[in-house]
Amino acid sequence: MNLNSLIKICFLALFIVACKNEAKEEPTETVEVTEADFSFNVEEFADIKILRYQIPGWENLSLKEQKLVYYLTQAGLEGRDIMWDQNYRHNLKIRHALENIYTNYTGDKTTDNWKNFESYLKRVWFSNGIHHHYSNAKLKPAFGKDYLNELLVATNTTLEGEAFEVLFNDKDSKKVNQAKGIDNVLESAVNFYGPDVTNADVANFYKTKVSPDPEKPLSYGLNSQLVKENGELKERVYKSGGLYGAAIDEIVKWLEKAQGVAENEAQGEALGLLIKYYKTGDLQTWDDYNVAWTAATEGNVDYINSFIEVYNDPLGYRGSYETVVQINDFDMSKKMAVLSENAQWFEDNSPLMDAHKKDSVVGVTYKVVNVAGEAGDASPSTPIGVNLPNANWIRAAVGSKSVSLGNIINAYNNAGGSGRLKEFVHDEEELQLEEAYGQLADKLHTALHEVIGHASGQLNPGVGETKETLKTYASTLEEGRADLVGLYYLYDSKLQDLGLVDDWKKVGKAAYDGYIRNGLMTQLIRLDLGDDVEEAHMRNRQWVSAWAFEQGKADNVIEKVTRDGKTYFNINDYEKLHDLFGQLLRETQRIKSEGDYAAVEALVEGYGVKVDQDIHAEVLERNKQFPSPPYSGFVNPVLVPEMDDAGEITTIKVTQPNAFAEQMLYYSKTYNNLPDVN
């Protein structure tokens, strides 16, 4: 079996539900699905496609390991509502009202108004709130106030005041507003800050925070909400007895069970520190946990759990609640571990300035994993690769863990068609390269991005954390920098020397074609005409591609082609594009290492924000012929434990939910831990 085939690994993921004395009530609407009749597609609505994922080999885990996964997944779901409240202060109130209508309305469900209501609710479920999961723009109902009032009365449901009006007015229109020249905190609806907190308030508040060890700066602001009380700024810390305490206490209960079945001492110690962090909210404990978690690399099961990624904070301080439970794919991990084993070679041979290279890249571990359940910021829309922890000093001193979510990638690859691809490729050669090497190129780009990219480079002495120096541009700069590391090495014979590809030039060409095609054209199907690019990853794909296009014009490196009234981008010189990616990688690392705010502002605003309106209109028109939505996400498989008379788990069956709505309603009923939070 060749590597390309091995990369197409299916895995049966489990979302765990328990029963009796140590478990939740079992859902009733699930079915067992065999591999032969498995369908990755569940349903479509609006701009969303709902998929399933699976994990053959689940049965090879021991019962103890299955229990560990079960407890970790339950812990993750207990905090699900935290993400909803973090996204917007009225989200939970709105969701409860809409769900009550959905489950209790007995009127005419054949009308366009009802169908529009149902679609709106599903969009809200998918986004964990009333703002689009990707564009950050407020979702617009295709029904009016009068109809919603009619539904509220018919179902004896209450939704009033600002929580009602905000569905239809222009207030809180962006969850995260990264626009230049505004007060980003005031203009963002995300619930990380009080309503009158400003950019200046945040900067001044954290300017006074001094870490006990300046060489190991604490992640101030990561696990709190910053509000004003009587004009004074105060943090409301996420912890037991603090903000979100009711949900956190439930998380802790399941983590304590998980600690009891840990695979080894190191894993158990890390779980103990995570429990302590949830109980105390202490940021030093958070760092201690991350050091221990990073070092705990043995075992079949691992997890991500807590307040982690800062993309939803316009200033990059506060972490969104997120959990991923994962099982190692040992065969693929062994084959791909060659990247982490050669991390120092990649660092030494990168185009970075010598002063910005690490002398010793330590502790980088890379694994292909099978997701066993997700919640919070990772669900229903999920990443395909993760590199943690985020603290620069831990990466430098201890290392990091990089994972590629193999079964998620496999589900994406097996759920769609090729029609859109054929519409936007320049010619038959580009199409054939993509069909033959595209999936492998994407897989390797993810691996290089996470393993080599995020672990590479270092800050200059005395330069502050990136969120402080680069501010609102920190996230997109970091993602673009990691993308560029991947792009630079995807067109390098080293990949073939390491046995990762059979033809490095063809894989590299497929990768470059796909990146430029997406960055300059196809990702625009995700935006409404006239919108700026707001999301950090979309911005970075555009500024990388647009910069390379602009800088290569003199040599016609990337050619803009118009044929039959349609636009295409054709790469004429892959070698020179490789060099351009290297130049931009060198510059982005310099910007990060030196904390050059003026340079990152010029790069992102100059290339990553504004959209060519003619091309955008054309792309949207050409895309109308394809019914497949531009966004995909997942329902989680359901793991149902079977118990003996003593209440002990004896085995666990994997089932699949029938429909998206069933799972969302079950989650709301079962993990409703924050009914009264504001």
C-alpha positions, 0 to 999 in steps of 0.5 A, spaced: 500 500 500 502 506 498 503 512 502 497 516 498 492 510 500 495 510 507 493 517 508 486 516 506 484 512 513 477 512 515 476 511 523 470 510 527 469 516 532 465 516 538 461 521 541 460 518 548 453 517 552 453 514 559 447 511 563 445 509 570 449 511 576 455 514 572 452 516 566 447 521 562 441 518 559 441 515 553 439 518 546 434 514 543 435 516 536 441 513 534 443 507 529 448 502 528 452 503 522 456 498 518 462 500 514 459 497 508 453 502 508 456 508 511 454 514 509 459 520 510 453 525 508 447 527 513 444 533 510 445 540 507 442 547 509 443 554 507 451 554 506 452 548 511 453 541 509 453 536 515 457 530 515 459 524 519 466 520 521 467 513 523 473 509 526 475 502 524 479 499 530 475 502 536 474 495 538 482 494 538 482 499 545 482 496 551 476 497 556 480 501 560 482 505 554 475 506 552 473 508 559 478 514 558 475 516 552 468 516 554 470 520 560 474 525 557 468 526 551 463 527 557 468 532 560 468 536 554 460 536 552 459 538 559 462 545 558 459 546 551 454 551 553 461 555 555 462 556 548 455 559 546 456 564 552 463 566 550 460 567 543 455 572 545 451 574 551 444 573 549 446 566 545 443 561 550 437 565 552 436 565 544 437 558 543 433 556 549 427 560 546 428 557 539 429 550 541 422 550 545 419 553 539 422 547 535 420 542 539 413 544 541 410 548 535 404 544 532 402 549 527 403 549 519 410 546 518 409 546 510 410 554 510 416 558 507 416 561 514 417 555 518 422 552 513 426 559 514 425 558 521 428 551 521 434 553 517 435 559 521 435 555 528 440 549 524 445 555 522 445 558 529 446 551 532 452 550 527 455 556 529 454 556 537 450 562 536 447 567 532 454 569 528 456 566 522 462 561 525 467 563 519 465 570 517 463 573 524 457 576 521 450 576 524 446 571 521 440 574 518 433 570 519 429 569 513 422 570 517 420 577 520 418 579 527 411 578 527 412 570 525 417 569 531 412 573 535 406 568 533 411 562 534 413 564 541 405 565 543 403 559 540 409 555 544 408 559 550 415 561 549 418 568 552 424 571 548 423 579 549 427 585 550 434 586 547 435 578 546 429 579 541 430 585 537 438 583 536 435 578 531 432 583 526 436 589 528 443 592 526 446 591 533 452 587 535 453 585 527 460 582 528 462 577 533 469 579 532 470 585 528 478 586 526 477 592 521 482 597 521 481 604 525 475 602 530 475 600 537 475 593 536 473 591 543 467 595 543 465 593 536 465 586 537 459 582 540 464 576 543 462 576 550 469 576 552 469 584 555 464 588 558 459 592 554 463 599 555 470 596 555 475 599 550 481 597 546 485 602 551 482 599 557 485 592 555 492 595 553 492 599 560 490 593 564 494 588 562 500 593 561 500 592 569 501 585 569 508 582 570 509 575 570 513 572 576 519 570 571 519 574 565 522 569 561 516 565 562 510 570 561 503 567 564 497 567 559 494 573 562 487 574 560 486 567 557 481 564 562 477 570 564 472 576 562 474 583 563 468 588 565 468 594 569 464 595 575 463 602 578 468 604 573 474 599 575 476 594 571 476 587 573 476 580 571 471 575 572 475 568 572 473 562 569 473 557 575 469 553 580 466 558 584 467 563 579 464 565 572 462 558 568 463 555 575 456 550 574 459 547 568 466 547 570 464 543 576 461 538 571 467 538 567 471 536 573 467 530 575 468 527 569 476 529 569 477 526 575 474 519 573 478 520 567 484 521 571 482 514 575 483 510 568 489 514 566 494 510 561 500 512 565 503 516 571 505 522 566 498 522 563 495 522 570 499 527 573 497 532 567 490 531 568 491 532 575 494 539 574 488 540 569 483 539 574 487 543 579 487 549 574 479 548 573 478 549 580 483 555 581 483 558 575 491 559 576 495 561 570 501 558 573 498 552 574 495 552 567 503 553 564 505 547 569 499 543 566 501 545 559 509 543 560 506 536 563 501 535 558 506 536 552 511 531 556 506 526 556 507 523 549 506 515 551 499 512 550 493 510 545 489 516 548 490 524 548 486 530 548 485 537 548 481 541 553 480 548 556 480 555 554 485 555 548 485 558 541 484 566 542 482 567 534 475 570 537 478 575 541 479 581 537 486 583 541 488 575 542 488 575 549 482 570 551 481 563 550 475 559 547 472 553 550 474 547 546 475 540 547 478 534 542 478 527 544 483 523 540 486 516 539 492 514 536 493 512 528 499 508 530 501 506 523 500 513 520 503 516 526 509 512 525 510 514 517 509 521 518 513 522 525 519 523 520 517 530 520 518 531 527 524 527 527 527 532 522 525 538 525 532 541 526 534 540 519 528 544 516 529 549 521 537 549 519 535 550 512 529 555 512 530 561 509 529 565 515 535 570 518 540 566 522 538 570 528 531 568 528 532 560 527 532 556 533 539 553 535 535 547 538 528 545 536 526 541 542 520 536 543 516 536 537 511 530 537 507 529 531 501 524 530 496 522 526 490 521 530 482 519 530 477 524 533 473 520 538 469 526 540 469 534 540 465 540 543 466 547 544 470 551 539 471 544 535 464 542 534 460 542 529 466 545 525 472 542 526 480 543 525 484 538 521 490 539 525 492 542 531 499 544 534 499 546 542 501 549 547 500 556 544 505 559 549 512 561 545 516 559 551 513 552 552 514 551 545 522 553 545 523 550 552 519 544 552 516 543 545 509 542 542 504 536 540 502 536 533 496 532 531 493 531 524 485 529 525 486 523 520 479 521 520 476 528 519 480 529 513 478 522 510 471 524 511 472 531 508 475 527 502 470 522 501 464 527 502 464 531 496 464 531 488 469 534 483 464 539 480 467 546 483 474 544 482 473 543 474 470 549 474 476 553 477 482 550 475 486 553 469 487 547 465 487 539 464 494 539 467 492 542 473 486 538 474 490 531 473 495 534 478 489 535 483 486 529 482 492 525 483 496 529 488 491 534 491 489 530 497 496 528 499 499 535 498 493 537 503 495 532 508 503 534 508 501 541 508 497 540 514 503 536 517 508 541 515 504 547 518 503 544 524 509 540 526 515 545 523 511 551 522 508 553 528 515 550 532 519 554 527 523 561 529 524 565 535 523 572 538 528 577 539 531 578 546 526 583 549 521 582 544 514 581 547 509 576 546 506 576 539 499 578 541 502 584 545 506 587 539 502 585 533 495 586 536 489 584 532 494 582 526 497 576 531 493 570 529 493 571 521 500 573 521 502 566 525 497 562 521 500 565 514 507 564 517 506 557 518 502 556 512 509 559 508 513 554 512 509 548 509 509 551 502 516 552 502 518 545 503 512 542 499 516 544 493 523 541 496 526 534 494 527 533 502 520 530 502 522 525 497 528 523 500 524 522 507 520 517 503 514 521 504 512 522 497 514 519 490 514 525 486 516 531 490 515 536 484 508 533 482 506 534 489 509 541 490 505 543 484 499 540 486 500 544 493 501 551 489 496 550 484 491 549 490 493 554 494 493 560 489 487 558 486 483 558 493 487 564 496 485 568 490 478 565 488 475 559 491 475 561 498 471 568 496 464 563 495 464 564 503 463 571 503 457 576 501 459 580 495 462 587 498 464 584 504 472 585 507 475 578 509 475 578 516 477 571 519 484 570 520 485 564 516 482 567 510 486 573 511 492 569 511 491 565 505 489 571 501 495 576 503 500 570 502 497 569 495 496 576 493 503 578 495 506 572 491 502 574 485 504 582 486 511 580 487 512 575 481 508 580 476 515 582 473 517 575 471 509 573 470 510 567 475 503 567 476 499 569 470 491 572 471 488 568 465 481 571 462 478 565 457 471 565 455 469 571 460 472 567 466 478 568 470 483 563 472 490 564 475 496 559 472 502 558 475 508 559 470 514 558 474 514 554 480 521 555 482 520 562 482 514 561 486 518 557 491 523 563 492 517 568 493 514 564 498 521 563 501 522 571 501 515 572 504 517 567 510 523 570 511 519 577 512 513 574 516 518 571 521 522 578 521 516 581 523 514 576 528 521 576 531 522 584 532 514 585 533 514 590 527 507 592 528 507 597 522 510 592 517 504 587 519 499 592 518 501 594 511 502 586 509 495 584 512 491 591 510 495 591 503 493 584 501 489 580 506 483 585 507 480 588 501 477 583 495 477 585 488 469 586 487 469 584 479 473 577 481 468 576 487 462 577 483 464 572 478 466 567 483 459 567 486 456 567 479 460 561 477 459 557 483 451 558 483 451 551 479 454 547 484 449 545 490 454 543 495 455 548 500 462 551 502 462 549 509 462 543 512 461 540 519 460 534 523 455 530 528 459 526 533 458 518 533 455 516 539 458 511 544 453 507 548 456 503 554 452 497 556 452 496 564 452 489 568 448 489 574 453 492 578 453 498 574 460 497 571 461 498 564 462 492 560 462 494 553 461 500 549 457 500 542 458 506 537 452 508 534 450 514 529 445 520 530 440 520 524 440 527 524 443 534 526 437 536 529 436 530 534 443 531 536 443 538 538 437 537 542 440 532 545 446 536 547 441 542 549 437 537 554 443 533 557 448 538 558 444 544 560 449 547 565 448 554 564 441 556 564 442 563 567 448 565 565 449 572 563 
